[in-house]
Amino acid sequence: MNTFETSTAGLAFDRLATTYDSLFTFSVIGRSQRKVVWGRALKAFTRGSHILELNCGTGQDALFLAEAGMTVTACDASLGMIEQARYKMALEAPGATVEFLPLRTEEIDTLPQTLCFDGVFSNFSGLNCVGNLTSVAQQLSERLTSGAPLLLCFSTRYCLWEIAYFLLRGDPRKAFRRWSGMTEACLDGLKFPVYYPSIAQLRIAFAPEFRLVSTTAVGLTVPPSYVDSWVTSRPRLLKLFEAIDETVRTWPGLRALGDHMLLHLERVGP
Ligand SMILES: C[S@@+](CC[C@H](N)C(=O)[O-])C[C@H]1O[C@@H](n2cnc3c(N)ncnc32)[C@H](O)[C@@H]1O
């Protein structure tokens, strides 16, 4: 494997690594949205599978998948995130079948050639930080056999909650910030590009090696995490939002209008 070199996004997330879990992972909304992704992961992946996790962050999903009987190779561009993930594993699940590696998603091909996987997982927008998804799809295709599932969770381009929330606060720039398909994020002073591909663009980027099986909204009436304090004081409302989302999250007109969308793709061909 090549010497690890991070990206600007990786350096930016380094600065967030120690607070990421308290800000997002353990927030009421973070838990609510992750629960949906976990439900889908348990359906898509089988016990005994070896899963490649991209942009694993602090390792919350990798440890969950390992507890569900999978082996996970979990990668992230941020050394700080990888350190947090290793620390969490040492503390909470020392024997877990997970290996955390510092690796940019753009460099999957630098993993040892002998490493092949039964599925691929990416949660909560790490792939929105990658400009060339066609190259990622090609690199992944060489590590997977026909029928292997990919579960990839992206930030959407059109988030109904975000539009309403920022318009009501008189900030149209933020309300429509994702609409052009690209923004510049700024984390603790470090700027990096974030992309918001449409479902059609993702279908094209992953073809012909992968076909799109389904798209599911994650956080449709359940709001984005910056509304957490408002929701925390309204638990019954959150339950109602979760129930509505459960009913409508796969409806064609709605599945790309939440905070996130979860794409289930499948390797086709040899
Ligand atoms: C919003 S966090 C999500 C983390 C985790 N998947 C989760 O569900 O909590 C996005 C993650 O993507 C990682 N990331 C951003 N760009 C990346 C890249 N090019 N390659 C690998 N990881 C990247 C960041 O370091 C960060 O950990």
The ligand as an ORCA input file, in Angstrom:
! r2SCAN-3c Opt
* xyz 0 1
  C     -20.001     13.272      7.733
  S     -18.675     12.232      8.084
  C     -19.453     10.628      8.104
  C     -18.682      9.646      8.934
  C     -19.335      8.283      9.146
  N     -19.493      7.581      7.895
  C     -20.646      8.369      9.860
  O     -21.616      7.796      9.388
  O     -20.716      8.962     10.933
  C     -17.811     12.188      6.540
  C     -16.522     11.397      6.606
  O     -15.990     11.293      5.299
  C     -14.587     11.348      5.398
  N     -14.059     11.722      4.072
  C     -14.213     12.883      3.411
  N     -13.602     12.835      2.219
  C     -13.059     11.599      2.123
  C     -12.291     10.933      1.120
  N     -11.986     11.535     -0.029
  N     -11.898      9.663      1.362
  C     -12.205      9.042      2.528
  N     -12.900      9.621      3.513
  C     -13.338     10.882      3.313
  C     -14.326     12.369      6.475
  O     -13.021     12.285      7.008
  C     -15.430     12.012      7.477
  O     -14.981     11.073      8.406
*
